[in-house]
């Protein structure tokens, strides 16, 4: 599908959804999610003893009539989450048209789900941050193949606690623990999403091939691809995914594994991807 069509479909299918509340409370401006501080929402939180200078309008006068003690009613502050979508724009993310479509669709879908939760979506790609006003334009203009990994993207302003999504295929092994540590640090929710195409999961080719590294096209190796070679590859991939799953658990989250088609994704697949994001509790119904 054309990039603009993928983004448009994502926004259309996102209408019934909003970002699911993070596991940890986040901080920011007034909005939809419970925050760390006491505020002025209608969601009652707790009582505390009156202190000089407190707002007398928040005194529990009925309680004072009963026991002669001044206590304040505390209400949960409501805040809008900063929603960071960190997108790996390396060449492997566009090795198959369907994989690229799925990544772009997910980013656009999360953008609108964040807005529905009164959040502030931020796209982080190629070492640059794009806020709500230029998120979708930057997404439409992104060309995969950069050397800049999402893992090295700049952090946001201090004092904000984002909900962070990391969209990648994780087809590398060096420094993954450090990547997860950086991505999880200081967040109110961290969600790694692993995108793998059908052929990356189950290579269909057999024969003698020259295989080129999609990240470094000048690197190549001649090999015979037979059933034994494919089985060995799948075993390594399985152990890699198991390691990522354990790593995610270590950092208090879950790895979301998203299988993508090789050819350009159609509407049927993208609708099923919407269902998966809902099943994984990344979004909820409005």
Buried (B, 14 or more C-beta within 10 A) or exposed (E): BEBEEBBBBBBEBBEEBBBBBBBEBBBBBEBBBBBBEBBEBEEEBEEEEBEEEBEEEBBBEEBEEEEEEBBBBBBBBBBBBBBBBBBBBBBBBBBBBBBBBBBBBBBBBBBBBBBBBBBBBBBBBBBEBBEBEEBBEBBBEBEBEBEBBBBEBEBBEEEBBBBBBBBBBBBBEEEBEEBBEBBBEBBBBBBBBBBBBBBBBEBEEEEEEEEEEBBEEEEEEEEEBEEEEBEEBEEEBEEBBEBBBEBBEEBEBBBBBBBBBBEBBEEEBBEEBBEBBBEBEBBBEE
